[in-house]
Amino acid sequence: MGYGILSESYLARARKQLDEGTLESLFYAAFELRCGVEARLHQYIEAYKRVALMKKRKWRIPELVEDLKKAIEAGEFPAGDKVVRIDIVGDKEGNIRATFYYTPVTSKLCQMAGKVGNLMHHPQVYRNSHDTWWTETRTFLEEMYVELTKASQGTAIGLPLLNIEERTASLMFEIEGEAVEEKLNKIGKVGEILIVETHYVDELP
C-alpha cells in the first residue's frame, strides 16, 4: 500500500500514533493531524477546479480557488462552522432522492491546526516525562482528532455552486461502495430538472 494523502489516511495514521502511547508518538500524531486539515481543504479546492473545467461560464471559480490557495499558504484557513445538509428533490411532491452533507473545516479546527504547528519545531524547553505538558498535549491532540474526523465525514465535496443567470447549480459529491452508476441513475438522469435544497445544521445526524 502507498502513503495515502486523503484526510482519512492522515486520521488513521494519527490514531495509530496516539494509541501507541509514547511521548515521541505525540509529535508524529501532530504532524499527521496538521496535514489532515490541509488535505481536506485541498480536496475542496480540487472539486472547485473540476467544476471550473466543466463549466467555463460565470462561476467565478478561478477567483475562489485563488483565494483558497492564498489562505492555505498564509495559514489563514477559510472557515465556516455550520454543517450543510443538501437534499436532492426529484418531484413536486418533495420526495428526496439523495442527501449529502458538507462538513466544513471549522474555525475551531483551523485554530488547532495553527497551534499544532508549534510541535513541529525543536522544543525550547526540556520537559521530563512527568511534566503535565505531555498530558495537556495529548488531550489537545485527541480533541483535534475528533474535530478533523467530523470535517472528513461529509460526502459533499464543497457547497453547491450556483449560476443565477442560467438557473443551474453544480455539486461535487462522493458515492461509497459499488454500483455507482446505478446510484447516480436513482438521483437523476441527464436533462432532468432537480431541486437542490440546503439546510444548515449544527452537527451530522
C-alpha positions, 0 to 999 in steps of 0.5 A: 500500500502507498502513503495515502494523502486523503484526510482519512489516511492522515486520521488513521495514521494519527490514531495509530500514533496516539494509541501507541502511547509514547511521548515521541508518538505525540509529535508524529500524531501532530504532524499527521493531524496538521496535514489532515486539515490541509488535505481536506481543504485541498480536496475542496479546492480540487472539486472547485477546479473540476467544476471550473473545467466543466463549466467555463461560464460565470462561476467565478471559480478561478477567483475562489480557488485563488483565494483558497490557495492564498489562505492555505499558504498564509495559514489563514484557513477559510472557515465556516462552522455550520454543517450543510445538509443538501437534499436532492428533490426529484418531484413536486411532491418533495420526495428526496432522492439523495442527501449529502452533507458538507462538513466544513473545516471549522474555525475551531479546527483551523485554530488547532491546526495553527497551534499544532504547528508549534510541535513541529519545531525543536522544543525550547524547553526540556520537559521530563516525562512527568511534566503535565505538558505531555498530558495537556498535549495529548488531550489537545491532540485527541480533541483535534482528532475528533474535530478533523474526523467530523470535517472528513465525514461529509460526502459533499465535496464543497457547497453547491455552486450556483449560476443565477443567470442560467438557473443551474447549480453544480455539486461535487459529491462522493458515492461509497461502495459499488454500483455507482452508476446505478446510484447516480441513475436513482438521483437523476438522469441527464436533462432532468430538472432537480431541486437542490435544497440546503439546510444548515445544521449544527452537527451530522445526524 
